[in-house]
Each structure stands twice: as C-alpha cells, then as structure tokens.
Amino acid sequence: MEIKTDFLVIGSGIAGLTFALRAAASGTVAIATKRERRESATFYAQGGIASVLSKEDTFESHIKDTIEVGAGLSRPDVVEMVVKDGPERIRELMALGVRFTQRLDEGNLSLDLGKEGGHSKRRIAHAGDMTGKEIEDALLRAIDAEKNITVYEHHVAIDLITHSKFVTGEESRYQDTVWGAYVLDKKTGEIHTFLAKATVLATGGAGKVYLYTSNPDVATGDGVAMAYRAGAEISNMEFIQFHPTCLYHKMAKRFLISEALRGEGAVLRLKDGSTFMEKYHPKQELAPRDTVARAIDHELKKSGDECVYLDISRRPEAFIKERFPNIYRTCLEFGFDMTKEPIPVVPAAHYVCGGVKTDTDGITTLKRLYTIGESSSTGLHGANRLASNSLLESLVFARRASMHAAAVIHEGKDGAIPPIPRWQTGGAVRSDEAVVISQNWDEIRRFMWNYVGIVRSDKRLERAERRISLLKDEINQYYWDFTVTSDLVELRNISTVAELIICSAMVRKESRGLHYNIDHPDADDPGFKKDTVLKKGPGPSDKPRYINA
C-alpha cells in the first residue's frame, strides 16, 4: 500500500510528537511507531527537563555547566540557543497540561526544581519521578485532538527512500533527497510505501546495542542506521553515556534509579558500607555521569563485587515516598525498602550523545531529511550530556525543524514527490532459522559491553571491529535471502550502529568525555578537539569512512 503525506515522522517520543503537533498546522502528518505509540524512552524518563526557571539561576550558569560537561566539543552557539529557548518550551508543555511538581515558596506555588550531576543550580523541572510519562500522556492527548495527524502503531521503518536509489536507479555520491520510507506493518507482514515531502527521524537511542541498558526494547538505533545507509553523515558515535545507577536484580529489567536521588543527598557505598566517590571527583556523587560510571566500574573490577549501593535512607521517610513514589514502589516490589536500606545498583548504557549530524534546524546532510532527539548530533552535548538536557534539546529542535520543514514542503518545482516503486521482495523466502537472529543479537550486545563499554583499549576495539565485520556480512546475507521481519530489521540496525560506535572509537586516540581508552588516557592533543564524522563508504561493504581527517 502507498501512503502519501506532507510530513512523515518516525518515532513517537517527545521529539516526534512535538514536531507532529507543530507541523499539523501546515499539512498532513503520519507518525510511524514500532509498538504502541507511548512506548518510547520519553515515557520512561524519570528525572525531568533542565531549564533556567528560578531567580537564583541564570542562562550563563546553565550554558557554562553544559559546555564544561561537554568536554570541549559542545558548540557554544547551539548551547546558548537551546538554553535561552528553554523556559518558553517548558511553558508550552504546561499549557498542554503537563503537571510539573510544585512547592510552596513564601506562600506562593512555584516549580519544585531538582538538582542533578554537573548542574551548579537547581533547574530540573519534574513531575515526581515519572516526568516522561506525564509529558508523553499530555502530548498524546494533544495528538488525539489533531485531525491532520494519523498514528500508525506497530509499524517498523526499514529503509529511507532516496531519490538516487529509487528514482534514478543510481547510487549518488552527492547530496541526495529523501522521499519517505519503506515501512513494515508488523501485524500483517505487509511493507508499505510511505511517501512524504519531509521525513523526520525521531527514533530515539541505541541502548539495546549493549548487554545492559536502561533503555526500552525499542532503542535499537533505527534512525541512525537508516540515515547512514542512505548516505547521511554520522557524528560522535563514540560518546555513549552509561547511567551509573540501574537497579541490580535479575528480575529488574532496565529499571533506572534516577540521578535525582543523588541530587537529593543519596550517597554511593561499597559492600562494606564505605563511600568512594570522594576519591574520584570533588563533587563526589554529583560529578558528571561519566565520572561516576567509571568510578563504579573501577571499584567493581577491583573488588570483584557485582554491584555497589545507593543510600538515601538518611533522608526522612515521608520525603522519599513523596519525591520518588515510583522508584520507592518498584524497589519495594523487588524486596528493597529505600527508606531503610541502600539499593543495589550497576551502570548501564543509557544515552547516545552522537547521531545523525544536523544543523540548528535539525537538517541533515540529505535534502528533506530531519533528525531530532537522541537520534541526532546537534552540537549541544559534545563529548558528554549534561543531565536532563536531552528532553530540552528535543523540544527546541522539534520546534525549529517543524518551522523549516513547513516552508520546505511548499517549495516550487522540487516539491512534488516523484513516482516511487513498491517494495520488491525478490526471491526472499520465510526463514525457519530464527535462532540466527537471536544468536547474532546476543553476540553483538555482549562483545559491545566487554570491548566497547565504559572503559576501552586499542586491542579491545580491534577485536570488536573484526567481530562486527564478520557478523555484518552474515546478517546482510540473511537480510537479502529471507522475508523481512521486525526482529531482522532491528538486528540489522544494531549491527550497523555497533560498527559506527566501534569505528568512531578507533578514530579517537585520546580519552575525552564519555570515551575513555586506557591506551590513550589523556585529552591533551588539540588535533582531536573536533567531531568524529563518518559516512558510508563506496561499494557493497558500506564500511564507514572517516571524512574529517
């Protein structure tokens, strides 16, 4: 089936939904999302949104904190733009019905602002410890009221439709145009042709590339992988943020213990009860996430223990239950009463600071293709993300991208969508060896954790490169031989993203921000104070090539 729309949005988190709501004023919008529409990283976000919302805070302070954490790679102009745009975007969310937690301040209600690692002031607007759910629900209510928006649940994007490949029938080494995507309907198995005058990737992160992650199962790096295969430039994929504190329990799949606990006084302890963060950073538990994650990783490797412990029990019981109701209830379900005892925690892959390279309007290096949210590399985060800046980035860039795309779809002679062929199955048949997918998936996630995780080395990266090269060949052959399924699409994507992470890490012969290589522990070479940009190389192997040497 062919579906035509003005705007195609792939993903249904805060970035995609915000873009859709704004774009609906200028044309029709189709949202394709892999599972139920609320299933996104946004929905599970606990902490909140960072913005200057009090008299005690300043734009200059938020800008300074962001740039410092970015370890020399944040773009100052982008940081200033996002920070100064923040308060208005927060007010818009409140107008949509988002109920941020408030407190009485000298008899008046004001936002109850939290503080997290790397921040010098309290500036985190939150809705208890379920901020993402509150935002996602408000945005979906607004989507339901908009007649110009159609949501396609359980629809998995396979590949972008580019002019050179599907119109002229030739691969082009020059800037290409994107006219939508081929999308798999998971319920029927049919592959639809979604045609659009502007296509937006808002697919979220890639935590499922790693064995341990805080991300939901949908986070398989789809947007980055599709954009890369289409010829877009990909930037800074070596910078993977590992959240220091996920609940450690064999049945607690990906449950995050918010950094806000440390903002409210929680301390990290070893098995014997002793603290250790004072050895690693003057801000101790409020050090940037990469520092805290590496400190935990180092202590665990040294002791051989399986976890460390996060202790907030010194705070009043009533405060803990009111401030962190969801975390309290969930921990209790697994047998831990955080009001009385420490919580066992371990680091896990959490956020990708790199992604599809964009400008300040979310425009990629391909025409009519935009990328917003965690799939993008905008210059805000640099080598490390300041806590709670991600939802803010999504709001700011969704607005800017929607304004630019609204103008683009009304362009003159180049505005018409050309005829596009339907999906060709060729000689593909149904597979009776699904075990190949699960085996390759598990192998990738395990060697990525062991070789390309919190701490890396040249030898580990070389081993990872050899393995991903072999696995990609096997996966690609499987992809062409057998009928496409959602599991196969996601496996293909995580293999692509894994290769991009490995290749980016191999290029950076230093340690900076989230990238720590024990063979190059210093960040003093000015030659590396720049983004790592990769692009698909020529030929069928599509091996990444470094383009900013």
N, C-alpha and C positions, 0 to 999 in steps of 0.2 A: 504494500500500500504506500502511496505517496501522500505526504502531509506537508502542505505549504503554510508558512507563517512568516511574519515580519522578523520576529526575534526567536531564536532557539536558545534556551537556557538549559545547560546540562548540569544538574545538581540542585538540591533543594534545601541548602543550609542558609545562613543569614545573608551571604553574598548573593546567591542566585535568587532568593525570594525578594530581596530588596531591589535588585536590578529589575526583576519582573514587574514589581508594583509600579516602579517609575516608568518603565518602558511601555506599559499598557496604555498610557496616555497618548502614545504616538503610533500604536499599531497592535497587531495581534501577537501574543506570546505563547509559545509552547514550552512547558517545562518537562524534561525527561529525567526521571529519577529511578535509581536502581531497585529500591524497595518501597516501603510505604513512605509517603512524602516527608514525614517528620524524622525519618531515620537518617541522621546526619551528625557530624561532630558537634555542630551547634547545639543540638538537643541535649547532649551530654555535658556541655561546658558548665563547670561549677563556679569558677571564680568570678568573672564579670568583665566589664569594659573599662579600660583606663581612659580617663579624660580629666581635664582641669575643671573642677566643679565646686571648688571652695575658695574662700578668700585667702586661705593660708597657702594656696598653691599658685603657681604661675606657669604660663606657657614655656618660659625659658627653662624652668626646672624640669618639666616633662621632656622637652627637647634634649636637654643635657643628659638626662637619665637614659633616654633611648639611644643616643649616639654613643655614650660610654659603653653600654652593654653590647652594641653592635660591633665593637672591636675594630673600628676604623673603616668599615665597609658600608655603613649606612650613608645614604645620600642626604646631606643636610637640607636640601630644598624639599625633598619628599617628606622628611621627618617634620619640618616646620608646617608644611601644607596639611598633613594628617592631624597633627596635634592641634592646630588652630581651628580645624574644621570639626573637631570632636564634640564640643559642647552642643552645637546645633544638631548634630546627628543623634545625640542622646535625647534631646528634647523631642525630636521627631518620633523616636521609639516610644517615649512616654505618651505622645499624642495618639499613637496606635493602640495604646492600652497596656504597655509594658509596666508592670508594677515593681519598680525597684524598692528595695528595703529602705525605710526611712527611720529617723530617730528624732526625739525632741531635743531641740537646741535652744536653750533660754526661752522655753515656752513656744517655740515655733518648730514646725516639722521641716526637716531637711534630709537630704540623702545621707544614708549611713555609709560612708566611704571606707573601704578596706585598704590595706597596705600589703604589698607583696614584694618578693625579692627583686632587687635592683631599683626599686622606687624610693625616692627620698621623701615623698609626701603621701598622705592618704588620698588616693584618687580613683579607687576601684568601685564603680557603681555596680551593685549586685542585687540579686533577688534571692536572699538567703544563700543557700549553696546549690541552687537549681536555676541559675541565671539563664542558661541556654534554653532550658525548657520553657521558661517564661517568654523569652524572645521569640522562639520558634512558634509557639502557640499563637502569639499575637500577630505575627506575620502571616501565618496560615489563615487566621480569621479574616485578615485583610484580603488575602488571595481569593478566598471564597466569595467575597463580595465584589470581585472584579470580573466583569463579563468578558473582557478581552484576553483572559488567561485560561489556558487549558493545561491541566497537570496529567502527565502520563506516568502512572506508577508502574513499578516492575518493568521498566524499560531501560536496557543497558546499551549505552553508546559503544559502538565497535570501532569505528574509524571516522575521521573527518572527511568530508567530500571536498577535494581541492580541484581547482579549475584545470591545472596542468594534467592531472592524472585521469580525471573522469570526464573532462570535456574535450581537451585537445588530444588526450591519449598519450601524452608525452610527459616524462619527468622534466621538471624545470629547475635550474639552479638559481633562478631569480625569484624575487618576491611573488608569492602565489596568492590566490584568492580562495577563501573558504565559503562554500555554499550550503553548509549544514552538515549532517552526519547520517551514517547508516546506524540504525538502532534496532536492537533485538527485543522483541516482546517476549518476556520470559514465560508468560502463561500459554502462549500459542506456538512459540518457536519461530514465528514469522519475523523476517527482517524488513523493517520499514525504511523508506527513504524520507528523512525529514529535511526539507529544503527551507532555507532561511536567508534573508538579506543580511542578517548579522547573527553570528554564532558566539555564545558566551560559555566558556568553561568555568564552572564553579563547583568542581568535583571534590574539593577538599584535599585531605592529605594522603599519606602513603605509609602509615604506621604498620600496615599488615605486611610490609616488606620484611619486618623484623619479627623474631620469635616472641618477644614480649613487647606489648604495646598497650597504651591507654585508649587507643582509637577504636571506634566501632568497626564491624566487619566490612563495611563499605569502603574503607580507606585503603584502596589499592592503587592509588596514583594514576587513575584513569586519564585525567585531563593532561597531565604532564606527558604520559606515554603517547596519547593520541596526537598532541601538538608536536612532539618530537618526530613521530613517524611522518607527519605532514610537512615537516621541514622547518618548524619554528625553532628559534634559539632558546636554549635552556640554560639557566644561570644558577650557580651556587648550590648545587645539589649535595655538596659535601657537608653542608651545615644542617645536621639533624639534631633537633633538640630532644634530649632524653629527660622526661619528667622524673625528678628524684624520688617521688613518693607515690607508688601504686600499692594498694593493699596486697600483702603477701599471704595468699591462701589458695590451695589447689582448686577450690571451687569458685573463687572470686575472679571471674574473667574480666580483665581490663578495668577494674574499679579504681578510679583515681582518688587520691586523698589530696584535696585542694591545697595549693600553696598558701591560701588564705589562713590555714591553721598556723603556719609558721609566722604569718603576719600578725596573728593574734597571740603569739608567745609560745607556740609549740617548739620543743627542742628535740634534736636527734640524739639518740643514745645507742651505744653498743649493747651487746647481750648482757654484759656485766653491769649495765646501768650508767656507765661513764659517758660523758659528752665528748665530741671530737671536732666539731666544726670550727672551734677556736683555733685549731692548728692550720686551717686552710684559708681562712679569709677573715678580715676584721669585722665584717658584717655578720659573721657566723651563719645562722640559719637563714638570714635574709640576703645572703650572697646570691649572685645570678645563678640560674638553674644549672648551667654547665659546670660551674664550680662545685655546687652541691652534689650533682650526679657523679662527678669524677671522684669527689671525696668519699662518697658511699661505696663506689666501685672499688676504690683503693683499699678501704677498710675491710670490705668483704673478701677481696683477694688475699689480703694479709692474714685475716683470721680464719678463713675457710667457712665462715658462717653463711647461712642462706639469706639472711635479711638483717636490717637494722630496725630501730624502733623510734616511732614519732610519739612524743609525750606532751599532751596538753592538759593532763589531769590536774595540774596545779590551778587552772582557771576554775571559777565557780561552775558547778554542775548546771545550773539554770542557764548561764550564759552559753555554755557549749551546746545545749539542746536547742536553744533559740537561734543561735548563729549558724549552726551546722546540723539542721534537723535530718537531712537526707543522709549525710555521712554517718551521723550517730546511729540512725536506724539500720543502715546497711551493715555497719561494723557489728552491731548487736546481733544481727542475723547470722553472722559468721562466728559469734562467740566472744567478741571483744567489746568491752564497755569502756569507751574512750574517756568517760568522765572519771574513771578509777584506775585505768592502766594504760600503758603505751600500746600503740598499734604497730604490728609488724609491716614494714614497707620495703620495697625494692624499686630501683629505677626501671623505666620502660620507655620505648620510643614514643614520642608524643607529638612533635611538630616539625614540619619541613620548612626551613627558612628560605630555601631556594624554590625554583619552579620555572614556569614559563616566563621568559623575560618580557616585561611590559614597560610602557611609559607611564606618565602621570594620569592618563585617561584609561588605563587598562588595555591599551592597544598592543598587540603582539607584533612580531615581525612578519606575520601573514595578514593580508588585507581581509577586513571584515571578521577577523577573529579577535575576541577579547578574552582575557583571563583575569579573574578576580578571586579574592580569598586566598586560602592556603595553597592553591594550585599555582599561584603567581609569584614572581620575584620582582617586586616593585622598587626596591632600594630602601624600604623602610627598616627592615630588620637587620640588614647587613649580615654579619657573621653570627649573630645571636639575637633572639627575640626577647624584648622586654616583656615581662609577664603582663597578660591581659591587653596587649596592643593588637592582638590578632582580630578580635571582633570589631575593634575600632577601624582597623585597616579595611575590613570587608565593607563596612558601612560607607566609608569615604570613597572607596574606589567603585563600589556599585553605583553610587550616585553619579560620579564623573563618567564612568563607562556608559551609563544609560543616556546621559546627555549627548555624548559624542555619537553613539550608535543611532540615536533618534535622528540626528542630522544626516548620517551616512545612508540610511535606508531610503532617503528621498533624493539621493543624487541622481543626476540625469541619465545619460546613455549607459553608464555602467551599473545601473541599479537593478536591471531585470535579471532574474535568475535564469540561467541557460538550461536547456534540456539536459537532464541527468539520467544515466542508465540505472535500472534497478539492480539490486544486489544479485551477483552471479554466484551460484553455488558450485558450478563446475562439476567435477567428479567426486566431490566430498560425500562421504557416507557417514552414517551414525557409528560412533565408536563403542566397542564393547570392552574397552580398557581404560575406564575412568581412573583406575589406580595410578596411571601415569601422571595424571594431573595432580593428585594428592601427594604423590611421592616427590615430584619436582617442586611443588609449593613448599613442602616441609623442608626440603634440602636448601632451597634459597633462603628461607627465613632463618634457618639455623646457622648457615655459614655467614650470613649478613650480621647476625648477632655476635658471633665469635670473632669474625675478622674485620668487620666494618662498623663496630659498635662504638661505645663510649670512648675507648682507647684503641688506637690503631698503630700499625707499624708497616714499613715498606713490604716486608715479607708477607704479612697477613693480606695486604691489599693485592699483592701479586697472585697469591693463592686464590683469592676471591675472583680476580679477573679471569684466571684460567677456568674456574668452575662455571662462571656465568656465561662465558663464551660457548662452552660445550652445551650447557643447558638451553641457551637461547636457540642454538641450531636444532636441538631436539624438539623444543616447543614450537618453533616456527614450522617445522616439517609436520608436526601433529596438527597445527592450525590449518594448514593447507589440505591435509588429507581427510579431515573429519568435519562433520557438521558443527557449526559454531554453537556453543553453549555459554551461559554466563560464567561458569567456572573456568572455562577455557579462555574467555576474554580477560578475566581478572588475572589468571596465571600469566598470560602473555604480557599484560601491563606491568605486573610486579617484576617480571624478568627484565623488562625494558628500564624501569625505574632503578632497579638494583644496579644494572650496568652503568647508568648515569651517575649514581652515587659513587660507585667504585672508581670510575674514570675521573670524576671531579676530584675525589680524594687523592688520587695518584698524582694529579697535576700540582696540587698544593703541597710543596715541600717545606712546610712550616707548621706550627700549631697556632691557630687563631680562632677565637670564639668557640664554637661547638666542635671544631675539627681539632683533635689532639692526636698527634703522631709522635710516639716515643723516640723515633729516629730523628725527628726534627722538632725538638721541644720548644724552640724559641719562635717569636714572631717579630723578628728584627730586620728581615730582608724587605726593603722597600719595593722590590720587584714583585712581591706577592700582594701588595696592598691594592688589589683590584679584584673585580669579579672573575669567577671562573665560568666562561661561556662555552657551551658545547652545541654542536649542530650535527645532524645526521650526515654521515659521510656518503660519498658516491658508491654505487654498486649495491648488489643484493644483500651484502652482510650488514648494511646500515650501521656500522660501528661508529661510535661518536668521534668527532674530531674537534680538537680544541681550536677555537677560532680567534682568540685574543692574545696569542703569544707575543 
